[in-house]
């Protein structure tokens, strides 16, 4: 976007809300908006009518909104980490279930002349999973 802005391929950046433009924090968000301004590109929030490149209090509003966006990102991260810790504490495993393929099955199908893709179809898994099983067995 900044490359095109520098080439003046557009004259306005319209974003849904400031937190959809950046959640990096006050300084970084202000730098992005100042960079757009330096290229002669205006900006406007679709849902935050008070927030555009023409207002008198634009820097103050930008700073407040960017801080709120960053705090939301931090809170979301903390909630995610707490949820994962709770699930682990309950003894549940996270992620995809491990494949329960027997290398003997794969070897039998391979000896019948089937390709790795055909073996995968036969066993209901991807060709990549078959390759991994063969590399682990080797």
C-alpha positions, 0 to 999 in steps of 0.5 A: 500500500505504501509503495502505491501511495508513494507513486500517488496511485490513489489519494485516499485510504479508507479503512473500516476502523483504526484497529483494522489499519494497525494494532501496532501501538500509538507510535507505529500507527502515527508513523503510518498515517504521517507517512501517508500524509507525506505522500499526499494521501488522505485517510478516513475511517468508515466507522469512526466519522470523527477520525480523518486526516482533516480534523483539528484533533486528529493526532489526539484521536489517533493516539487514543484509538491506537492505544485502545487497539493495542490494549485490545490486542494485548488482552486478546493474547492474554485471554488466548494464553490463559485458555491454552494453559487451562486446557493443558492443566485439564490434561487435554491435548491440543492440535490435530490428532496424531495419525495412527498409520501402521508402516506395515500397511503402507509397506503392504500397499507399496509392495502391491505397486501402488503410488504414494498418492494411491496409498494415501487415497486408500488410507484416507490421508494425504500423500505428504503424510505417507511420505512422512511415515516412510521417512520416519520408518527409514 
